[in-house]
Amino acid sequence: MIRTDKCPNCGSLGTGKGYWSGYAALMPLGNPLSMGSKVIVRVCRECGRIFDLHAEKPEKF
């Protein structure tokens, strides 16, 4: 898979990076005591589309 910073919705190259805040961590199924991982996202600065979501710590799964 080729990674691109181009928005898949409007084609803009103006994108930023962020993460879900608060209790919106990605949690592994079957392990309720795990702290999980932040979800890192790319967001388009033009249209607001959120894309390219990934776990900051995939080893937690």
PQR file with spaces between the fields and no chain letter, atoms N, CA, C, O and H, PARSE charges and radii, in Angstrom:
ATOM       1  N    MET     1       0.837   -1.177    0.000 -0.4000 1.5000
ATOM       2  CA   MET     1       0.000    0.000    0.000 -0.0000 2.0000
ATOM       3  C    MET     1       0.888    1.248    0.000  0.5500 1.7000
ATOM       4  O    MET     1       1.827    1.347    0.789 -0.5500 1.4000
ATOM       5  N    ILE     2       0.592    2.173   -0.865 -0.4000 1.5000
ATOM       6  CA   ILE     2       1.351    3.414   -0.954 -0.0000 2.0000
ATOM       7  C    ILE     2       0.701    4.457   -0.059  0.5500 1.7000
ATOM       8  O    ILE     2      -0.495    4.724   -0.174 -0.5500 1.4000
ATOM       9  H    ILE     2      -0.172    2.092   -1.506  0.4000 1.0000
ATOM      10  N    ARG     3       1.487    5.044    0.829 -0.4000 1.5000
ATOM      11  CA   ARG     3       0.965    6.065    1.731 -0.0000 2.0000
ATOM      12  C    ARG     3       1.027    7.412    1.040  0.5500 1.7000
ATOM      13  O    ARG     3       2.037    7.755    0.424 -0.5500 1.4000
ATOM      14  H    ARG     3       2.459    4.827    0.923  0.4000 1.0000
ATOM      15  N    THR     4      -0.041    8.170    1.140 -0.4000 1.5000
ATOM      16  CA   THR     4      -0.086    9.495    0.548 -0.0000 2.0000
ATOM      17  C    THR     4      -0.658   10.479    1.553  0.5500 1.7000
ATOM      18  O    THR     4      -1.468   10.113    2.404 -0.5500 1.4000
ATOM      19  H    THR     4      -0.861    7.891    1.640  0.4000 1.0000
ATOM      20  N    ASP     5      -0.235   11.720    1.451 -0.4000 1.5000
ATOM      21  CA   ASP     5      -0.773   12.765    2.312 -0.0000 2.0000
ATOM      22  C    ASP     5      -1.866   13.544    1.594  0.5500 1.7000
ATOM      23  O    ASP     5      -2.323   14.577    2.085 -0.5500 1.4000
ATOM      24  H    ASP     5       0.424   12.018    0.760  0.4000 1.0000
ATOM      25  N    LYS     6      -2.282   13.056    0.442 -0.4000 1.5000
ATOM      26  CA   LYS     6      -3.334   13.694   -0.337 -0.0000 2.0000
ATOM      27  C    LYS     6      -4.699   13.247    0.184  0.5500 1.7000
ATOM      28  O    LYS     6      -4.923   12.058    0.408 -0.5500 1.4000
ATOM      29  H    LYS     6      -1.911   12.217    0.043  0.4000 1.0000
ATOM      30  N    CYS     7      -5.599   14.196    0.374 -0.4000 1.5000
ATOM      31  CA   CYS     7      -6.943   13.870    0.861 -0.0000 2.0000
ATOM      32  C    CYS     7      -7.695   13.038   -0.174  0.5500 1.7000
ATOM      33  O    CYS     7      -7.775   13.437   -1.336 -0.5500 1.4000
ATOM      34  H    CYS     7      -5.417   15.162    0.192  0.4000 1.0000
ATOM      35  N    PRO     8      -8.250   11.884    0.224 -0.5600 1.5000
ATOM      36  CA   PRO     8      -8.992   11.054   -0.718  0.2800 2.0000
ATOM      37  C    PRO     8     -10.350   11.648   -1.083  0.5500 1.7000
ATOM      38  O    PRO     8     -10.977   11.202   -2.045 -0.5500 1.4000
ATOM      39  N    ASN     9     -10.814   12.645   -0.332 -0.4000 1.5000
ATOM      40  CA   ASN     9     -12.116   13.249   -0.575 -0.0000 2.0000
ATOM      41  C    ASN     9     -12.039   14.420   -1.554  0.5500 1.7000
ATOM      42  O    ASN     9     -12.777   14.454   -2.539 -0.5500 1.4000
ATOM      43  H    ASN     9     -10.305   13.008    0.449  0.4000 1.0000
ATOM      44  N    CYS    10     -11.141   15.389   -1.286 -0.4000 1.5000
ATOM      45  CA   CYS    10     -11.085   16.597   -2.117 -0.0000 2.0000
ATOM      46  C    CYS    10      -9.779   16.757   -2.887  0.5500 1.7000
ATOM      47  O    CYS    10      -9.672   17.644   -3.735 -0.5500 1.4000
ATOM      48  H    CYS    10     -10.541   15.361   -0.486  0.4000 1.0000
ATOM      49  N    GLY    11      -8.775   15.909   -2.605 -0.4000 1.5000
ATOM      50  CA   GLY    11      -7.509   15.974   -3.318 -0.0000 2.0000
ATOM      51  C    GLY    11      -6.511   16.974   -2.771  0.5500 1.7000
ATOM      52  O    GLY    11      -5.422   17.121   -3.327 -0.5500 1.4000
ATOM      53  H    GLY    11      -8.862   15.189   -1.917  0.4000 1.0000
ATOM      54  N    SER    12      -6.853   17.661   -1.699 -0.4000 1.5000
ATOM      55  CA   SER    12      -5.957   18.658   -1.115 -0.0000 2.0000
ATOM      56  C    SER    12      -4.696   18.007   -0.547  0.5500 1.7000
ATOM      57  O    SER    12      -4.736   16.888   -0.035 -0.5500 1.4000
ATOM      58  H    SER    12      -7.738   17.541   -1.247  0.4000 1.0000
ATOM      59  N    LEU    13      -3.582   18.722   -0.647 -0.4000 1.5000
ATOM      60  CA   LEU    13      -2.333   18.263   -0.032 -0.0000 2.0000
ATOM      61  C    LEU    13      -2.146   18.884    1.347  0.5500 1.7000
ATOM      62  O    LEU    13      -1.160   18.598    2.027 -0.5500 1.4000
ATOM      63  H    LEU    13      -3.549   19.630   -1.063  0.4000 1.0000
ATOM      64  N    GLY    14      -3.080   19.727    1.764 -0.4000 1.5000
ATOM      65  CA   GLY    14      -3.021   20.368    3.085 -0.0000 2.0000
ATOM      66  C    GLY    14      -3.620   19.461    4.141  0.5500 1.7000
ATOM      67  O    GLY    14      -4.813   19.541    4.433 -0.5500 1.4000
ATOM      68  H    GLY    14      -3.881   19.959    1.212  0.4000 1.0000
ATOM      69  N    THR    15      -2.792   18.595    4.715 -0.4000 1.5000
ATOM      70  CA   THR    15      -3.278   17.677    5.739 -0.0000 2.0000
ATOM      71  C    THR    15      -2.493   17.861    7.028  0.5500 1.7000
ATOM      72  O    THR    15      -1.371   18.368    7.017 -0.5500 1.4000
ATOM      73  H    THR    15      -1.823   18.529    4.478  0.4000 1.0000
ATOM      74  N    GLY    16      -3.085   17.450    8.124 -0.4000 1.5000
ATOM      75  CA   GLY    16      -2.432   17.499    9.424 -0.0000 2.0000
ATOM      76  C    GLY    16      -2.547   16.157   10.111  0.5500 1.7000
ATOM      77  O    GLY    16      -3.269   15.269    9.655 -0.5500 1.4000
ATOM      78  H    GLY    16      -3.996   17.038    8.132  0.4000 1.0000
ATOM      79  N    LYS    17      -1.831   16.017   11.210 -0.4000 1.5000
ATOM      80  CA   LYS    17      -1.812   14.763   11.959 -0.0000 2.0000
ATOM      81  C    LYS    17      -2.322   15.038   13.369  0.5500 1.7000
ATOM      82  O    LYS    17      -2.025   16.088   13.938 -0.5500 1.4000
ATOM      83  H    LYS    17      -1.245   16.738   11.580  0.4000 1.0000
ATOM      84  N    GLY    18      -3.082   14.113   13.935 -0.4000 1.5000
ATOM      85  CA   GLY    18      -3.601   14.274   15.288 -0.0000 2.0000
ATOM      86  C    GLY    18      -3.915   12.922   15.901  0.5500 1.7000
ATOM      87  O    GLY    18      -3.563   11.882   15.345 -0.5500 1.4000
ATOM      88  H    GLY    18      -3.324   13.260   13.473  0.4000 1.0000
ATOM      89  N    TYR    19      -4.584   12.942   17.058 -0.4000 1.5000
ATOM      90  CA   TYR    19      -4.984   11.694   17.710 -0.0000 2.0000
ATOM      91  C    TYR    19      -6.275   11.920   18.471  0.5500 1.7000
ATOM      92  O    TYR    19      -6.600   13.049   18.838 -0.5500 1.4000
ATOM      93  H    TYR    19      -4.870   13.787   17.509  0.4000 1.0000
ATOM      94  N    TRP    20      -7.025   10.820   18.713 -0.4000 1.5000
ATOM      95  CA   TRP    20      -8.237   10.897   19.525 -0.0000 2.0000
ATOM      96  C    TRP    20      -7.807   11.223   20.950  0.5500 1.7000
ATOM      97  O    TRP    20      -6.813   10.679   21.431 -0.5500 1.4000
ATOM      98  H    TRP    20      -6.761    9.902   18.415  0.4000 1.0000
ATOM      99  N    SER    21      -8.527   12.086   21.620 -0.4000 1.5000
ATOM     100  CA   SER    21      -8.169   12.427   23.000 -0.0000 2.0000
ATOM     101  C    SER    21      -9.198   11.850   23.975  0.5500 1.7000
ATOM     102  O    SER    21     -10.226   11.308   23.568 -0.5500 1.4000
ATOM     103  H    SER    21      -9.335   12.528   21.229  0.4000 1.0000
ATOM     104  N    GLY    22      -8.902   11.977   25.247 -0.4000 1.5000
ATOM     105  CA   GLY    22      -9.806   11.470   26.271 -0.0000 2.0000
ATOM     106  C    GLY    22      -9.740    9.961   26.386  0.5500 1.7000
ATOM     107  O    GLY    22      -8.654    9.381   26.388 -0.5500 1.4000
ATOM     108  H    GLY    22      -8.067   12.417   25.577  0.4000 1.0000
ATOM     109  N    TYR    23     -10.901    9.319   26.484 -0.4000 1.5000
ATOM     110  CA   TYR    23     -10.969    7.868   26.664 -0.0000 2.0000
ATOM     111  C    TYR    23     -11.150    7.126   25.348  0.5500 1.7000
ATOM     112  O    TYR    23     -11.575    5.971   25.348 -0.5500 1.4000
ATOM     113  H    TYR    23     -11.783    9.790   26.483  0.4000 1.0000
ATOM     114  N    ALA    24     -10.841    7.755   24.246 -0.4000 1.5000
ATOM     115  CA   ALA    24     -11.061    7.146   22.929 -0.0000 2.0000
ATOM     116  C    ALA    24      -9.877    6.299   22.478  0.5500 1.7000
ATOM     117  O    ALA    24      -9.460    6.383   21.323 -0.5500 1.4000
ATOM     118  H    ALA    24     -10.496    8.693   24.245  0.4000 1.0000
ATOM     119  N    ALA    25      -9.336    5.488   23.372 -0.4000 1.5000
ATOM     120  CA   ALA    25      -8.224    4.603   23.015 -0.0000 2.0000
ATOM     121  C    ALA    25      -8.759    3.363   22.313  0.5500 1.7000
ATOM     122  O    ALA    25      -9.889    2.939   22.556 -0.5500 1.4000
ATOM     123  H    ALA    25      -9.675    5.419   24.311  0.4000 1.0000
ATOM     124  N    LEU    26      -7.950    2.792   21.453 -0.4000 1.5000
ATOM     125  CA   LEU    26      -8.271    1.536   20.797 -0.0000 2.0000
ATOM     126  C    LEU    26      -7.883    0.408   21.747  0.5500 1.7000
ATOM     127  O    LEU    26      -6.727    0.309   22.160 -0.5500 1.4000
ATOM     128  H    LEU    26      -7.032    3.135   21.256  0.4000 1.0000
ATOM     129  N    MET    27      -8.852   -0.444   22.094 -0.4000 1.5000
ATOM     130  CA   MET    27      -8.629   -1.484   23.091 -0.0000 2.0000
ATOM     131  C    MET    27      -8.656   -2.865   22.445  0.5500 1.7000
ATOM     132  O    MET    27      -9.474   -3.103   21.556 -0.5500 1.4000
ATOM     133  H    MET    27      -9.790   -0.364   21.758  0.4000 1.0000
ATOM     134  N    PRO    28      -7.783   -3.781   22.868 -0.5600 1.5000
ATOM     135  CA   PRO    28      -7.814   -5.140   22.329  0.2800 2.0000
ATOM     136  C    PRO    28      -9.013   -5.917   22.881  0.5500 1.7000
ATOM     137  O    PRO    28      -9.349   -5.797   24.059 -0.5500 1.4000
ATOM     138  N    LEU    29      -9.644   -6.703   22.030 -0.4000 1.5000
ATOM     139  CA   LEU    29     -10.761   -7.540   22.471 -0.0000 2.0000
ATOM     140  C    LEU    29     -10.253   -8.621   23.408  0.5500 1.7000
ATOM     141  O    LEU    29      -9.179   -9.181   23.188 -0.5500 1.4000
ATOM     142  H    LEU    29      -9.371   -6.800   21.073  0.4000 1.0000
ATOM     143  N    GLY    30     -11.009   -8.918   24.442 -0.4000 1.5000
ATOM     144  CA   GLY    30     -10.662  -10.004   25.349 -0.0000 2.0000
ATOM     145  C    GLY    30      -9.618   -9.659   26.393  0.5500 1.7000
ATOM     146  O    GLY    30      -9.189  -10.539   27.140 -0.5500 1.4000
ATOM     147  H    GLY    30     -11.882   -8.463   24.621  0.4000 1.0000
ATOM     148  N    ASN    31      -9.194   -8.403   26.468 -0.4000 1.5000
ATOM     149  CA   ASN    31      -8.210   -7.993   27.472 -0.0000 2.0000
ATOM     150  C    ASN    31      -8.642   -6.655   28.074  0.5500 1.7000
ATOM     151  O    ASN    31      -8.073   -5.616   27.741 -0.5500 1.4000
ATOM     152  H    ASN    31      -9.543   -7.688   25.861  0.4000 1.0000
ATOM     153  N    PRO    32      -9.649   -6.673   28.962 -0.5600 1.5000
ATOM     154  CA   PRO    32     -10.194   -5.427   29.504  0.2800 2.0000
ATOM     155  C    PRO    32      -9.221   -4.647   30.386  0.5500 1.7000
ATOM     156  O    PRO    32      -9.469   -3.474   30.666 -0.5500 1.4000
ATOM     157  N    LEU    33      -8.130   -5.256   30.830 -0.4000 1.5000
ATOM     158  CA   LEU    33      -7.174   -4.559   31.691 -0.0000 2.0000
ATOM     159  C    LEU    33      -6.074   -3.845   30.904  0.5500 1.7000
ATOM     160  O    LEU    33      -5.261   -3.124   31.484 -0.5500 1.4000
ATOM     161  H    LEU    33      -7.929   -6.209   30.603  0.4000 1.0000
ATOM     162  N    SER    34      -6.048   -4.043   29.598 -0.4000 1.5000
ATOM     163  CA   SER    34      -5.032   -3.393   28.763 -0.0000 2.0000
ATOM     164  C    SER    34      -5.291   -1.891   28.697  0.5500 1.7000
ATOM     165  O    SER    34      -6.440   -1.453   28.741 -0.5500 1.4000
ATOM     166  H    SER    34      -6.708   -4.628   29.127  0.4000 1.0000
ATOM     167  N    MET    35      -4.232   -1.113   28.592 -0.4000 1.5000
ATOM     168  CA   MET    35      -4.361    0.339   28.442 -0.0000 2.0000
ATOM     169  C    MET    35      -4.640    0.728   26.992  0.5500 1.7000
ATOM     170  O    MET    35      -4.964    1.884   26.718 -0.5500 1.4000
ATOM     171  H    MET    35      -3.298   -1.469   28.555  0.4000 1.0000
ATOM     172  N    GLY    36      -4.521   -0.207   26.071 -0.4000 1.5000
ATOM     173  CA   GLY    36      -4.811    0.062   24.674 -0.0000 2.0000
ATOM     174  C    GLY    36      -3.777    0.969   24.025  0.5500 1.7000
ATOM     175  O    GLY    36      -2.623    1.013   24.450 -0.5500 1.4000
ATOM     176  H    GLY    36      -4.258   -1.146   26.294  0.4000 1.0000
ATOM     177  N    SER    37      -4.195    1.684   23.001 -0.4000 1.5000
ATOM     178  CA   SER    37      -3.296    2.529   22.227 -0.0000 2.0000
ATOM     179  C    SER    37      -4.036    3.756   21.721  0.5500 1.7000
ATOM     180  O    SER    37      -5.234    3.690   21.446 -0.5500 1.4000
ATOM     181  H    SER    37      -5.132    1.648   22.656  0.4000 1.0000
ATOM     182  N    LYS    38      -3.330    4.876   21.597 -0.4000 1.5000
ATOM     183  CA   LYS    38      -3.907    6.048   20.948 -0.0000 2.0000
ATOM     184  C    LYS    38      -4.164    5.715   19.485  0.5500 1.7000
ATOM     185  O    LYS    38      -3.466    4.893   18.891 -0.5500 1.4000
ATOM     186  H    LYS    38      -2.357    4.929   21.820  0.4000 1.0000
ATOM     187  N    VAL    39      -5.177    6.363   18.910 -0.4000 1.5000
ATOM     188  CA   VAL    39      -5.456    6.236   17.488 -0.0000 2.0000
ATOM     189  C    VAL    39      -4.927    7.498   16.811  0.5500 1.7000
ATOM     190  O    VAL    39      -5.403    8.601   17.079 -0.5500 1.4000
ATOM     191  H    VAL    39      -5.745    7.030   19.392  0.4000 1.0000
ATOM     192  N    ILE    40      -3.938    7.328   15.932 -0.4000 1.5000
ATOM     193  CA   ILE    40      -3.334    8.437   15.208 -0.0000 2.0000
ATOM     194  C    ILE    40      -4.080    8.597   13.884  0.5500 1.7000
ATOM     195  O    ILE    40      -4.352    7.608   13.203 -0.5500 1.4000
ATOM     196  H    ILE    40      -3.551    6.433   15.715  0.4000 1.0000
ATOM     197  N    VAL    41      -4.414    9.843   13.513 -0.4000 1.5000
ATOM     198  CA   VAL    41      -5.177   10.095   12.289 -0.0000 2.0000
ATOM     199  C    VAL    41      -4.536   11.203   11.459  0.5500 1.7000
ATOM     200  O    VAL    41      -3.765   12.016   11.968 -0.5500 1.4000
ATOM     201  H    VAL    41      -4.193   10.646   14.066  0.4000 1.0000
ATOM     202  N    ARG    42      -4.870   11.217   10.183 -0.4000 1.5000
ATOM     203  CA   ARG    42      -4.562   12.348    9.311 -0.0000 2.0000
ATOM     204  C    ARG    42      -5.894   13.022    9.023  0.5500 1.7000
ATOM     205  O    ARG    42      -6.912   12.350    8.855 -0.5500 1.4000
ATOM     206  H    ARG    42      -5.496   10.557    9.769  0.4000 1.0000
ATOM     207  N    VAL    43      -5.888   14.349    8.967 -0.4000 1.5000
ATOM     208  CA   VAL    43      -7.110   15.109    8.710 -0.0000 2.0000
ATOM     209  C    VAL    43      -6.836   16.156    7.633  0.5500 1.7000
ATOM     210  O    VAL    43      -5.777   16.783    7.620 -0.5500 1.4000
ATOM     211  H    VAL    43      -5.061   14.895    9.103  0.4000 1.0000
ATOM     212  N    CYS    44      -7.785   16.335    6.743 -0.4000 1.5000
ATOM     213  CA   CYS    44      -7.666   17.325    5.680 -0.0000 2.0000
ATOM     214  C    CYS    44      -7.996   18.702    6.243  0.5500 1.7000
ATOM     215  O    CYS    44      -9.026   18.883    6.892 -0.5500 1.4000
ATOM     216  H    CYS    44      -8.645   15.826    6.753  0.4000 1.0000
ATOM     217  N    ARG    45      -7.128   19.661    5.997 -0.4000 1.5000
ATOM     218  CA   ARG    45      -7.347   21.032    6.474 -0.0000 2.0000
ATOM     219  C    ARG    45      -8.344   21.791    5.617  0.5500 1.7000
ATOM     220  O    ARG    45      -8.796   22.869    6.002 -0.5500 1.4000
ATOM     221  H    ARG    45      -6.291   19.514    5.470  0.4000 1.0000
ATOM     222  N    GLU    46      -8.693   21.244    4.461 -0.4000 1.5000
ATOM     223  CA   GLU    46      -9.641   21.905    3.562 -0.0000 2.0000
ATOM     224  C    GLU    46     -11.080   21.456    3.820  0.5500 1.7000
ATOM     225  O    GLU    46     -11.961   22.288    4.034 -0.5500 1.4000
ATOM     226  H    GLU    46      -8.327   20.368    4.148  0.4000 1.0000
ATOM     227  N    CYS    47     -11.319   20.138    3.799 -0.4000 1.5000
ATOM     228  CA   CYS    47     -12.692   19.636    3.913 -0.0000 2.0000
ATOM     229  C    CYS    47     -12.991   18.965    5.253  0.5500 1.7000
ATOM     230  O    CYS    47     -14.151   18.681    5.553 -0.5500 1.4000
ATOM     231  H    CYS    47     -10.603   19.462    3.625  0.4000 1.0000
ATOM     232  N    GLY    48     -11.952   18.707    6.069 -0.4000 1.5000
ATOM     233  CA   GLY    48     -12.169   18.100    7.377 -0.0000 2.0000
ATOM     234  C    GLY    48     -12.247   16.586    7.388  0.5500 1.7000
ATOM     235  O    GLY    48     -12.481   15.997    8.443 -0.5500 1.4000
ATOM     236  H    GLY    48     -11.010   18.937    5.825  0.4000 1.0000
ATOM     237  N    ARG    49     -12.057   15.933    6.240 -0.4000 1.5000
ATOM     238  CA   ARG    49     -12.123   14.470    6.176 -0.0000 2.0000
ATOM     239  C    ARG    49     -11.026   13.858    7.030  0.5500 1.7000
ATOM     240  O    ARG    49      -9.865   14.253    6.921 -0.5500 1.4000
ATOM     241  H    ARG    49     -11.867   16.412    5.383  0.4000 1.0000
ATOM     242  N    ILE    50     -11.378   12.896    7.881 -0.4000 1.5000
ATOM     243  CA   ILE    50     -10.408   12.155    8.683 -0.0000 2.0000
ATOM     244  C    ILE    50     -10.098   10.861    7.940  0.5500 1.7000
ATOM     245  O    ILE    50     -11.008   10.132    7.547 -0.5500 1.4000
ATOM     246  H    ILE    50     -12.321   12.576    7.970  0.4000 1.0000
ATOM     247  N    PHE    51      -8.794   10.573    7.746 -0.4000 1.5000
ATOM     248  CA   PHE    51      -8.390    9.368    7.022 -0.0000 2.0000
ATOM     249  C    PHE    51      -7.069    8.861    7.575  0.5500 1.7000
ATOM     250  O    PHE    51      -6.458    9.517    8.419 -0.5500 1.4000
ATOM     251  H    PHE    51      -8.054   11.165    8.066  0.4000 1.0000
ATOM     252  N    ASP    52      -6.631    7.723    7.118 -0.4000 1.5000
ATOM     253  CA   ASP    52      -5.366    7.100    7.524 -0.0000 2.0000
ATOM     254  C    ASP    52      -5.274    6.927    9.040  0.5500 1.7000
ATOM     255  O    ASP    52      -4.373    7.469    9.680 -0.5500 1.4000
ATOM     256  H    ASP    52      -7.127    7.191    6.433  0.4000 1.0000
ATOM     257  N    LEU    53      -6.209    6.171    9.604 -0.4000 1.5000
ATOM     258  CA   LEU    53      -6.194    5.868   11.032 -0.0000 2.0000
ATOM     259  C    LEU    53      -5.255    4.701   11.303  0.5500 1.7000
ATOM     260  O    LEU    53      -5.245    3.728   10.549 -0.5500 1.4000
ATOM     261  H    LEU    53      -6.941    5.731    9.084  0.4000 1.0000
ATOM     262  N    HIS    54      -4.465    4.787   12.372 -0.4000 1.5000
ATOM     263  CA   HIS    54      -3.632    3.654   12.775 -0.0000 2.0000
ATOM     264  C    HIS    54      -3.343    3.710   14.272  0.5500 1.7000
ATOM     265  O    HIS    54      -3.388    4.776   14.887 -0.5500 1.4000
ATOM     266  H    HIS    54      -4.473    5.577   12.985  0.4000 1.0000
ATOM     267  N    ALA    55      -3.045    2.548   14.848 -0.4000 1.5000
ATOM     268  CA   ALA    55      -2.730    2.449   16.276 -0.0000 2.0000
ATOM     269  C    ALA    55      -1.301    2.923   16.512  0.5500 1.7000
ATOM     270  O    ALA    55      -0.388    2.537   15.782 -0.5500 1.4000
ATOM     271  H    ALA    55      -3.008    1.682   14.349  0.4000 1.0000
ATOM     272  N    GLU    56      -1.104    3.757   17.532 -0.4000 1.5000
ATOM     273  CA   GLU    56       0.234    4.234   17.867 -0.0000 2.0000
ATOM     274  C    GLU    56       1.117    3.087   18.365  0.5500 1.7000
ATOM     275  O    GLU    56       2.314    3.054   18.083 -0.5500 1.4000
ATOM     276  H    GLU    56      -1.846    4.070   18.126  0.4000 1.0000
ATOM     277  N    LYS    57       0.522    2.147   19.107 -0.4000 1.5000
ATOM     278  CA   LYS    57       1.268    1.015   19.669 -0.0000 2.0000
ATOM     279  C    LYS    57       0.617   -0.301   19.232  0.5500 1.7000
ATOM     280  O    LYS    57      -0.092   -0.924   20.023 -0.5500 1.4000
ATOM     281  H    LYS    57      -0.451    2.173   19.337  0.4000 1.0000
ATOM     282  N    PRO    58       0.845   -0.731   17.987 -0.5600 1.5000
ATOM     283  CA   PRO    58       0.192   -1.952   17.500  0.2800 2.0000
ATOM     284  C    PRO    58       0.604   -3.210   18.261  0.5500 1.7000
ATOM     285  O    PRO    58      -0.107   -4.214   18.227 -0.5500 1.4000
ATOM     286  N    GLU    59       1.744   -3.162   18.945 -0.4000 1.5000
ATOM     287  CA   GLU    59       2.188   -4.339   19.710 -0.0000 2.0000
ATOM     288  C    GLU    59       1.248   -4.661   20.874  0.5500 1.7000
ATOM     289  O    GLU    59       1.330   -5.756   21.430 -0.5500 1.4000
ATOM     290  H    GLU    59       2.321   -2.346   18.973  0.4000 1.0000
ATOM     291  N    LYS    60       0.367   -3.748   21.257 -0.4000 1.5000
ATOM     292  CA   LYS    60      -0.593   -3.997   22.342 -0.0000 2.0000
ATOM     293  C    LYS    60      -1.666   -5.003   21.929  0.5500 1.7000
ATOM     294  O    LYS    60      -2.431   -5.473   22.771 -0.5500 1.4000
ATOM     295  H    LYS    60       0.300   -2.858   20.805  0.4000 1.0000
ATOM     296  N    PHE    61      -1.727   -5.334   20.646 -0.4000 1.5000
ATOM     297  CA   PHE    61      -2.767   -6.215   20.136 -0.0000 2.0000
ATOM     298  C    PHE    61      -2.208   -7.560   19.747  0.5500 1.7000
ATOM     299  O    PHE    61      -2.953   -8.430   19.295 -0.5500 1.4000
ATOM     300  H    PHE    61      -1.106   -4.952   19.961  0.4000 1.0000
